[in-house]
Amino acid sequence: MLANKEITPSELTEESISLAKRYASLNCFNVINEEAAIAQSRNLSFDSNNLLSCIPIAHKDLFCIKDLETTCSSKILEGYKPPYTATVVKNLENAGCITIAKTNMDEFAMGSSNETSYFGNVHNPWLKNHVPGGSSGGAAASVASGIVPLATGTDTGGSIRQPAALCNLTGLKPTYGRISRWGMIAFASSLDQAGPIAHTAKDCAIALDAMTGHDSKDSTSLHLGKTTTLETLEKHTSLTLGIVKEFNGQLSAEMELAFQKSIMTYQSLGYKIKEITLPNIKYSVPTYYVIAPAECSSNLSRFDGVRFGFRSKNIQNLEDLYVKSRSEGFGNEVKRRILIGTYVLSAGYYDAYYKKAQQVRRLIAEDFNSAFKECDLILTPTSPGTTFAFDSKGSKDPTELYLEDLFTIAANLAGIPAISVPQAFVNNLPSGHQLIGPHLSESAILQTAHHFQLNSDWHLKSPSMESFL
Amino acid sequence: MDKQTVRTICYLSRLSLDQNSAQKIESDLDVILSMIDELQEVDTSKIEPMFSPIEQTAIVYDDVISSDNLKEDFLTQAPNSDNNFFKVPKVVE
């Protein structure tokens, strides 16, 4: 529409902001960047050679944007306006994107349902009072509702892929180190990776190619140029897809049926299906729940009420300042993870838990290396179920919610790329399957997902949104 | 996890738990610990820990002085500051 001059950049930006306000009850945004976005859209001219030119985008509220409130959906960062902008945001702005808003998320990205946000739950656009998934729940809701065509997310254990699956979107977690983490507020530094959430694999490819590239400000950034996944998107080779033996029997009958339909679609397109084994995969959830809290307890020690963010009013001395600011500023899930992390790193427990988990992590990564000798990509469900009602999971037993990430966590432990792709609906609700590949195989993953989407129409379905007016 | 251990890790984490949440968090920690205890059944005797998915040596930067000074910008974000300093309650009487 921009290319045909049916709409101007500023009209598109204003329409996106107007939709954000119309669907305010979704609660998918922490802040709308109205004034700056409209000003930017008036200064930009459409560049027909650039696919992201003048495209409205929403960023997860853990990407620092200069002078725009960035909170990680936590009370402890309420009011914080960073003095600098994250590399990934700059890359997308340089590609022409206009930042419309910052999206709601689980507090510090800790959660799988977007129910731990200080700013309240995000609704799933497909079903009110049901979760959009998490932690990038606001990002998924903002795209699924049609407010923006593209959003950034981050994925530490499935936080892009699981909300994508629950909201009928395509979400890509790239190889660890592909996208700079500079300016992205850290949760678990060896697992966190930014990525796009969009309707299609093609849109994810366009976004990925803009987001990637070496950044000297991030010491874990790979020494590679920008990806060129869009150029090779139409290349379709009949790859071998591995089905994980250990995941057999993990799904309900309805979810299994949806997954089997995806397998059949790939078979009909000439892909070979082969059973593979990941013998240590069952340890990926406990491994993650040692490593992620350990890294979080270290990363979140910087929130001390001294330099930025929230400071308790009721303090007598410096110790009080630390303890009360942190205790009043963090929510319960964040506290739980800091405490677990502190415990597994403390004297006497380090070897038994932290070192042990890092050893099991290597076994899990080696399992993937062996599997990729048998197949090109691994095909799994993305999540065990569809969206679920608010407060229905994890309130009695937190590990119930942790199992939401059963199929997604291992890719973060190994640092390999994975995508969630919309598949057959289950009881009229979206579900997704996941393609996991070896390091740096984003092109193959996107090609395969694109091939599936050329031969299916699940990703084209959108929610009615009537209940959010 | 006994109450003394919970008190110790709360102290190390600089967190205090109010009475309402303490009991819930303590029982949650027990559930989480019993889940992660599953790792003990894995034989890892000859396995090197994998601390990062990209096991490359850290990059060494050239030792060059840069002229960036964002002191003012950062101090504006502080809950309390005075001239060039972050301000906290008195530490030494």
Interface residues (C-beta under 8 A of the other chain):
Chain A: Y80 K81 P82 P83 Y84 Y176 G177 S190 S216 S219 T220 L222 N280 Y283 V285 P286 T287 Y289 V290 S297 S301 D304 G305 V306 R307 F308 G309 F310 R311 I315 Q316 N317 L318 E319 D320 L321 Y322 V323 K324 R326 S327 F330 N332 K335 R336 I338 L339 I340 T342 Y343 V344 S346 A352 Y353 K355 K356 A357 Q358 Q359 V360 R361 R362 L363 A365 D397 P398 T399 Y402 L413 A414 G415 I416
Chain B: M1 T5 V6 T8 I9 C10 L12 S13 R14 L15 S16 L17 D18 S21 K24 I25 D28 L29 V31 I32 L33 M35 I36 D37 E38 L39 Q40 V42 T44 I47 E48 P49 M50 F51 S52 P53 I54 A58 I59 Y61 L70 D73 F74 T76 Q77 A78 P79 N80 F86 V88 P89 K90 V91
